[in-house]
């Protein structure tokens, strides 16, 4: 399963360590606080994820002379692994793990090229459009239409619609950026 707790842990620590080495404890703290509403691992779970990534060659531990803690640093193999995790399609369905996976993909898009980001964003947008459509269909089947039911249905519809609007804007920006890059490369060779 792509969005298992082990894969979410791996995805988290690789993304957290992407820019620069961090102290072991800082990686644990960052991972625990990354998305607590969707995934709240214990320190031991993050610790295990770090060591699993070290064993796979995605991360290395470097000694720190100022403290007892090691620095955790991503390797080139780890950067390639992060790229593949960002690109993976988490599939359909609805669970907190799927939402956590999408959150991580979105957070770590900054570390990959625009073309890959476009693929991930357009796929996410498609899933969100489907969720909104499914929610509207389910809402119409709701047998109770009271003040609080209607309020909740309205809030959830607004949340999905606003998320979709934001994704549409981001997708347009990515397309514009790719178009500009293509134009620049075409004019370089003219």
C-alpha positions as CSV (number, residue, x, y, z in Angstrom):
1,X,0.0,0.0,0.0
2,X,1.5,3.3,-1.1
3,X,0.3,5.4,1.7
4,X,1.1,3.1,4.6
5,X,2.4,4.5,7.8
6,X,5.9,3.3,6.9
7,X,5.8,5.1,3.5
8,X,4.4,8.2,5.1
9,X,7.3,8.2,7.6
10,X,9.9,7.7,4.9
11,X,8.3,10.4,2.7
12,X,8.2,12.8,5.7
13,X,11.8,12.4,6.8
14,X,13.2,12.6,3.3
15,X,11.4,15.8,2.6
16,X,12.3,17.3,5.9
17,X,16.0,16.6,5.3
18,X,16.0,17.7,1.7
19,X,17.5,21.2,2.0
20,X,20.2,20.7,4.5
21,X,21.4,18.3,7.3
22,X,19.4,18.5,10.5
23,X,20.0,17.2,14.0
24,X,18.3,13.8,14.6
25,X,16.0,15.3,17.2
26,X,15.0,18.2,14.9
27,X,13.9,15.7,12.3
28,X,11.7,13.9,14.8
29,X,10.2,17.1,16.1
30,X,9.5,18.4,12.5
31,X,7.9,15.1,11.4
32,X,5.7,15.0,14.5
33,X,4.5,18.5,13.9
34,X,4.2,18.4,10.1
35,X,0.6,17.4,9.9
36,X,-0.7,16.3,13.3
37,X,-4.4,16.4,12.2
38,X,-3.7,13.7,9.5
39,X,-0.8,11.7,10.9
40,X,0.6,11.8,14.5
41,X,3.5,9.4,14.8
42,X,5.4,8.7,17.9
43,X,9.1,9.6,18.2
44,X,9.8,5.9,17.9
45,X,8.0,5.7,14.5
46,X,10.0,8.6,13.1
47,X,13.2,7.1,14.6
48,X,12.4,3.9,12.8
49,X,11.7,5.7,9.5
50,X,15.1,7.5,9.7
51,X,17.0,4.3,10.3
52,X,15.0,2.5,7.6
53,X,16.0,5.3,5.2
54,X,19.7,5.1,6.4
55,X,19.6,1.3,5.7
56,X,18.2,1.9,2.2
57,X,20.9,4.5,1.5
58,X,18.5,7.4,1.3
59,X,19.9,9.1,4.4
60,X,23.2,9.2,6.1
61,X,24.1,10.0,9.7
62,X,27.0,12.4,10.4
63,X,28.6,12.9,13.8
64,X,28.2,16.2,15.4
65,X,31.1,17.3,17.6
66,X,29.0,19.9,19.5
67,X,26.4,17.5,20.8
68,X,25.6,13.8,21.3
69,X,23.1,13.9,18.4
70,X,23.9,13.0,14.8
71,X,23.1,15.1,11.8
72,X,20.7,13.5,9.3
73,X,21.5,14.2,5.7
74,X,19.8,13.1,2.5
75,X,21.8,11.4,-0.2
76,X,21.4,11.6,-4.0
77,X,19.6,8.3,-3.9
78,X,17.3,9.8,-1.2
79,X,16.6,12.7,-3.4
80,X,15.7,10.4,-6.3
81,X,13.5,8.4,-3.9
82,X,11.7,11.6,-2.7
83,X,11.1,12.5,-6.3
84,X,9.5,9.1,-7.0
85,X,7.4,9.4,-3.8
86,X,6.1,12.8,-4.9
87,X,5.3,11.5,-8.3
88,X,3.5,8.3,-7.1
89,X,-0.3,8.3,-7.5
90,X,-1.8,7.5,-4.1
91,X,-5.0,6.2,-5.8
92,X,-8.6,6.9,-4.9
93,X,-10.5,6.4,-1.7
94,X,-10.8,8.6,1.3
95,X,-8.7,8.2,4.4
96,X,-6.5,10.3,6.6
97,X,-3.5,8.5,5.1
98,X,-4.5,9.5,1.6
99,X,-4.9,13.1,2.7
100,X,-1.5,12.9,4.5
101,X,0.1,11.6,1.3
102,X,-1.4,14.4,-0.7
103,X,-0.3,16.9,1.9
104,X,3.3,15.6,1.6
105,X,3.2,15.6,-2.1
106,X,2.1,19.2,-2.1
107,X,4.7,20.3,0.5
108,X,7.6,18.7,-1.3
109,X,6.7,19.9,-4.8
110,X,9.2,22.7,-4.3
111,X,12.0,20.1,-4.6
112,X,11.1,18.8,-8.0
113,X,10.9,20.1,-11.6
114,X,7.9,22.0,-13.0
115,X,6.9,19.2,-15.3
116,X,6.6,16.7,-12.5
117,X,4.9,19.2,-10.3
118,X,2.4,19.7,-13.1
119,X,1.6,16.0,-13.3
120,X,1.1,15.8,-9.5
121,X,-1.0,19.0,-9.3
122,X,-3.3,18.0,-12.2
123,X,-3.8,14.5,-10.8
124,X,-4.6,16.0,-7.4
125,X,-7.0,18.5,-9.0
126,X,-8.8,15.6,-10.8
127,X,-9.2,13.8,-7.5
128,X,-10.5,16.9,-5.8
129,X,-13.0,17.5,-8.6
130,X,-14.2,13.9,-8.1
131,X,-14.5,14.4,-4.3
132,X,-16.5,17.5,-4.8
133,X,-18.8,15.8,-7.3
134,X,-19.2,12.8,-5.0
135,X,-19.9,15.0,-2.0
136,X,-22.6,16.9,-3.9
137,X,-24.3,13.6,-4.9
138,X,-24.1,12.3,-1.3
139,X,-25.5,15.6,0.0
140,X,-28.6,15.3,-2.1
141,X,-29.2,11.9,-0.6
142,X,-29.1,13.2,2.9
143,X,-32.5,12.5,4.4
144,X,-32.3,15.2,7.1
145,X,-32.2,18.9,6.2
146,X,-32.0,20.8,9.4
147,X,-30.2,24.0,10.3
148,X,-27.0,22.4,11.4
149,X,-26.9,19.7,8.7
150,X,-27.3,22.4,6.1
151,X,-24.6,24.5,7.8
152,X,-22.2,21.6,7.8
153,X,-23.0,20.7,4.1
154,X,-22.4,24.3,3.2
155,X,-19.1,24.5,5.0
156,X,-17.8,21.2,3.5
157,X,-18.9,22.3,0.0
158,X,-17.2,25.7,0.4
159,X,-14.0,24.0,1.6
160,X,-13.9,21.6,-1.4
161,X,-14.7,24.4,-3.8
162,X,-12.1,26.8,-2.4
163,X,-9.5,24.1,-2.5
164,X,-10.4,23.4,-6.1
165,X,-10.2,27.1,-6.9
166,X,-6.7,27.3,-5.3
167,X,-5.5,24.3,-7.2
168,X,-6.9,25.7,-10.5
169,X,-4.8,28.9,-9.9
170,X,-1.7,26.9,-9.1
171,X,-2.2,24.7,-12.2
172,X,-2.5,27.8,-14.3
173,X,0.7,29.2,-12.8
174,X,2.6,26.0,-13.5
175,X,1.3,25.9,-17.1
176,X,2.4,29.5,-17.6
177,X,5.8,28.8,-16.1
178,X,6.3,25.8,-18.4
179,X,5.1,27.8,-21.4
180,X,7.6,30.6,-20.5
181,X,10.4,28.1,-20.1
182,X,9.6,26.6,-23.5
183,X,9.5,30.0,-25.1
184,X,12.9,30.9,-23.6
185,X,14.4,27.6,-24.8
186,X,12.9,28.1,-28.3
187,X,14.3,31.7,-28.6
188,X,17.8,30.6,-27.4
189,X,18.1,28.3,-30.4
190,X,16.7,30.7,-33.0
